[in-house]
Amino acid sequence: MAVCIAVIAKENYPLYIRSVPVQNELKFHYTVHTSLDVVEEKISAVGKAMADQRELYLGLLYPTEDYKVYPSHMIIVYYTPVCMFFILIENILLYRHTRYGYVTNSKVKFVIVADSSNTSLRDNEIRSMFRKLHNSFTDVMCNPFYNPGDTIQSKAFDSMVSAMMVQAS
Amino acid sequence: MENKPIVTCAGDQSLFTSLYTSLAQQLPKEPMEWRRSYGRAPKMIHLEANFVQFKEELLPKDGNRALLTFPFLHIYWTDCCDTEMYKVSVKDGMLRWQSTLRLHGSVDWLIVVVESEAKKKNKTNILPRTSIVDKIRNDFCNKQSDRCVVLSDPLKESSRSQDSWNSFLTKLRTLLLMSFTKNLGRFEDDMRTLREKRTEPGWSFCDYFMVQEELAFVFEMLQQFEDALVQYDELDALFTQYVLNFGAGDGANWLGSFCATVKRWSGLLLRRPIDMEKRELIQRGEASLLDLRSYLFSRQCTLLIFLQRPWEVTQRALELLHNCVQELRLLEVSVVQGALDCWVFLSCLEVLHRIEGCCDRAQLEANCSHTVGLWTYATEKLKSLGYLCGLVAEKGPTSEDLNRTVDLLAGLGEERPETVNSLQSPYKKLNEALSSVEAFEKHYLELSHAAMEMYRAIGRMRSSRLIGKSLAEFYMKKGDPERAEGFLDDSLRSYVAEGWSLQVTHTRKQMAECQKLLQQTEDYLQTSALLAGDANLTEEERKHFYQVILTFASQAPTVALSMAAFAQLRQMQFSPPGAVVHVGAALQLELRVRCLMPVAVQVEQLAATLHFSLEQGGARGRAGGTQRRTGQGPQGQGDGVVLFPQGSPLAGAGMGASLPPALELYEMQDRSPSDSSLNSTGVVCKNMHLLLRRHDSSASLDTPTAGALPAAVAVDDGAQMLRARDITLQPGDNSILFTAPTGEPGSYTLRQLCGSVGRVQFVQSHIYPVVQYEVYSQEPQLTIEPLSDNLLAGIPQKVKFTIATGHYSVKKGDALQLSNTDSMPILHSSCCSATILSSTGELVGERALSVQSSEKVTSISLPPTPPYHTLEFQLEVLCHIPPTPFKPDIERLTNGEVRHRPKNHSQADSGMIHIDQKVSIDCPWSIYSTLISLTFYVPFKAKHSILSAGKRKYIQVCLQNVSDTNFHLADPVLTELTDRAHTSSLTRSLTHLFGSSFPQTVCSQQSVFCLWEMRWVKHLPLCLQCAFSASFAPVSASDAHTAFKPYRYEFQLDRVSTLYSLKAEILPSSGDQHCRTGALCGLEVSITRQAEPSETEGEEEESTEIEGLRTTKLMYEVVDNSSNWAVCGKSSGVVSMPVAASATHRVQMEVMPLFAGHLPFPDIKVFKYLPHSAVPAIQPDTDSCLENDTMSLLDKGLDDQGDTASIRSRGSIHSVGSGEQQRGLPMPRLEPFSPGQVFYWSQGRQVLVLPVTDDHVMEVNVT
């Protein structure tokens, strides 16, 4: 189903990126990175309207044809413009005090690259994948030991992503 | 293309011909609403028709479903107006026509009868006009009378003819539409049936394709492009589904023809509305997949352009191209390598050309985002073709490459006739590009730049850079690194800025190669260093790049590289941790460095330059030890550890820059300068300016913040540096120890870190956070502090001498000279020793201390002590309690001044008297004496009072322990202080009266009372000076006897002898045995003179000589403060007492008890009454103090026995107003007697008062 899943921070650096054929990782990185162009374009084009609708799904946006290893990938981007409240409970066990939370308009992006030869993939399947990804990501953010902005190193998140990729093959 | 629905015309051809022009003109003029089956929305359409002569061949035979040639309506024209003629010829013609139609099942017909006035007039024997029409209707239109229409005078311009035209046209349109609906509906049904059969073996997609396309054509004919497009889209989807099913293993037979090897890849052809060539191929079932797709798309494209949706064409084109490539792979169609690339390339350009053909330039530019995908795709394909055909290789194409090129070109076929004449046709472009290396380069660059420009124009910088990067790869292949560099650098910057490490690594590798070719040694080395430390690379690659550095290190001239690639600073740790040392002290700095190199590195020298600044104030303050660095200090960590922030290695510099810095919080305490009590405390954020700065909400890509290469580093040669030589840095964390120079006092800041490997230097130009240490120089200091909280006077106390040597080194023979004072001798103790502590508080040694005392000075010889050490020793001192001055409780002297007691003053809270003792010390390091003040507290407070019993006198001394220490008290003695002869006027004390024995323990805050009786021989002296002395020792003292120290309290007693005794008696009213409330009682006061006046006393007493009798005036006053008594009549008066022993004066007064019970006697007071003449005139401005002491008698009358008082139950009340009236007058004065001079016999007596017998009857009625 998915051959590459990426979570990209507001500043456009990857928080998490994983692809199934490991030997072709670089290509996926390039692909995901380039797709950010289109993501930004869509975000700025639709901007507010999208936030109002709470429609996070940007749809299929960047089809490419690759004739070398993996025929073709469609890249679907999920975008989270909703305000997320990250309460930074840093080192709660060590200091036992809560720092103030702050509100960030977290423009975290999710990108799923799917193998387009797998044509059975439906739009709502992709949507549900994104929902799962979003939920899992929220769990990561809620971890008091996770520092927003760090790369994600979570077993739970990892296994969830693996599950989505295994589903594919 | 002039496809119009066919309408046949039968009957009178000449008549029709005459009407044809206007008919063809008028028919499409007005739109008609077309209601459609299957719930499709109704549409307004303009109908057109192709009128042809009726022939039987035109009628479709069974099974022929061609819609384009299908006659939708049949019209029979006649202008017959003659019944005969009708019967003879016209009717037969109509009948034949009808039967032919019926034979073919066509029911869409219309008979038009044209009437003209001219014709009518010619014939005289005409039937009524309607009859012909009626006949026709009768004959043919059984139930459909509307199938016959009359058109009157069509060629005339009259309203009647216009009306008939209109109704005719409406009829015509309606019937046409009806026919459409019916026939198309039937057609669609057939088509659906055919589609349903698709699972049957003989079914062919091509056949079905033709059928549905027929429908599309009809829609197109009707200008219903939307509907036509839907037909094609349905075909497209159906085909796609078949291909997918084939991929899933469910193959259909007819697909076989599409799986044939692709022989032609001539690209899309969009210039014709219908590509008949391909259509025929499809019809014959010989089309390849590409043919079918091309045809389908060309039709869709045509329709979309009709619909004015060119941008959808580009989007669909891209999808189509991707899809075709995908499908060919899925169907496992064998394709010559590169053929698809050719096809895609040609198709992309064809689409672009087509779009350019129908849009103007501005539109094109505004819609770059739609076309740029095709441009990029074409670029990619051309590139891969170039690589395939050996056009990119430096040597040019080989013969194999040329063969391949020829094969590819062959597959293109001949150029289409449409484009032969255009210079820029895709076909020509591809031909040219593949023909030579130069032409390829030209075309490739042209395409690449066009795509990049477009991407840049629409702000897709990343895509643009990606193309740039592939251009760079191309240039590198061509051996042109100069041009490649710019593109690589651009991409690298953006990747670094956005923190995509894999891309960074990959691009950097290319960069390294490029720089190597360009001979940019320094940059190449820097890149190599970065790559050698790159975790994304394999061990071998990293070693390779490391080797590059080593090779350069041994030969090249000195090169300075950034430290960041080589190693990361982790932390620095000072030892001692405070990072504040005195001059010359050892200070070590441990640096933890993470080496990023793959193998161990031999570093010849690692040096950190120091910036030295002379800092005066801070060092001194810190050296004093009083002002600890509050909070965390500049190092950020209390224990002298400096941690360097680590940007995530993955994200690199870009991420580090974009994340907000961590809060740097410091604790702040504000202490008041005088007593170092805490005024306020708080938390300060030091990097607020960084945190509160506005952040851009999105990182801009246009200006990458961090360069791919760090800015050139300059090595600065500071005068002083930390150095470590010949270190081997292992991969990973290393620890390096530096010894910091501490020669000069001041503050040292680490500026630059530089590691040298051969000729290569790795430089970190700034160390952040700031690392600094301080070196101070300190003056020697002497402090003396008490060991306990308070020093107590009177007993030996220990004080601690602390000498902070500072820069002074105490030599042998140095001594402290203490000037002695009598009040505070320094006690000798033989076992005196001093401890020497180092600056960090470690015990260095313990030396004996010799104390020599002469009359004037005490000299303490100090043991030799090195500089910056602390010398501590203790000495015992004793502060004598000064004798208590006289009457400390009466502070007013006769002159009215408040008496000041020098040195001693009471402490406000505890009541302890303290003594400030100054000690002057000469120190060996200074020519000036140091004056140090010690405060001692007197542990006791004494009070005396005199008590009388008739003539007998007692002295009571109360001694209170006000200190916190418990004491033993012994030997209390009271002595009279007289230097004259009559010493024994006082006798022994009566302390044993209480049964307590001394020594006695007096705890803190406890008091001891001692009582003595006074006895005298002759006269009691007017003034008696006494001294109380006792000895005391702290309870904790080991040797009780030696520890006892004397305490002495001196006081003076004045006028102690009893002059008068006062006796009061309350007598019940006559006849009563007891006093009763409310009844007046008599109060008899008798005042008796007790003693003869002594000579000295007489002077004091104001006496007057009247007839040889000396009398003094006394004033008495009865005051009842407890409201028990009401004094009736006068309550006060003045009596003259003769100055003789036992002279008695009685005064009778009446008082009334107000309550029953045992009532205490009212107070009776006696004052000396000094008449005004005896007193110097009282100044009107005398202060109020005096008025308080001497009671004004204004309201009591001035005569001796003045009966001024009425019933007075309270004390006298001064009237201020009257007082002011009398101010100026001389007034008599009252003076109280001193305690003991008047003895009150009736003090404390009580009298029984009975309540009044109640005579009242209380009536109680009970009902």
Chai-1 contact restraints between the chains, C-beta under 6 A:
chainA,res_idxA,chainB,res_idxB,connection_type,confidence,min_distance_angstrom,max_distance_angstrom,comment,restraint_id
A,E11,B,S658,contact,1.0,0.0,6.0,A-B,restraint_1
A,E11,B,A699,contact,1.0,0.0,6.0,A-B,restraint_2
A,N12,B,E498,contact,1.0,0.0,6.0,A-B,restraint_3
A,Y13,B,E498,contact,1.0,0.0,6.0,A-B,restraint_4
A,Y13,B,G499,contact,1.0,0.0,6.0,A-B,restraint_5
A,Y13,B,A651,contact,1.0,0.0,6.0,A-B,restraint_6
A,Y13,B,M655,contact,1.0,0.0,6.0,A-B,restraint_7
A,L26,B,L502,contact,1.0,0.0,6.0,A-B,restraint_8
A,L26,B,H506,contact,1.0,0.0,6.0,A-B,restraint_9
A,H29,B,L502,contact,1.0,0.0,6.0,A-B,restraint_10
A,H29,B,Q503,contact,1.0,0.0,6.0,A-B,restraint_11
A,H33,B,R462,contact,1.0,0.0,6.0,A-B,restraint_12
A,H33,B,W500,contact,1.0,0.0,6.0,A-B,restraint_13
A,T34,B,R462,contact,1.0,0.0,6.0,A-B,restraint_14
A,T34,B,S463,contact,1.0,0.0,6.0,A-B,restraint_15
A,T34,B,L466,contact,1.0,0.0,6.0,A-B,restraint_16
A,L36,B,R462,contact,1.0,0.0,6.0,A-B,restraint_17
A,D37,B,R460,contact,1.0,0.0,6.0,A-B,restraint_18
A,D37,B,R462,contact,1.0,0.0,6.0,A-B,restraint_19
A,D37,B,S463,contact,1.0,0.0,6.0,A-B,restraint_20
A,P63,B,H322,contact,1.0,0.0,6.0,A-B,restraint_21
A,E65,B,H322,contact,1.0,0.0,6.0,A-B,restraint_22
A,E65,B,V325,contact,1.0,0.0,6.0,A-B,restraint_23
A,S72,B,H322,contact,1.0,0.0,6.0,A-B,restraint_24
A,S72,B,Q326,contact,1.0,0.0,6.0,A-B,restraint_25
A,T119,B,L244,contact,1.0,0.0,6.0,A-B,restraint_26
A,G149,B,L659,contact,1.0,0.0,6.0,A-B,restraint_27
A,T151,B,L650,contact,1.0,0.0,6.0,A-B,restraint_28
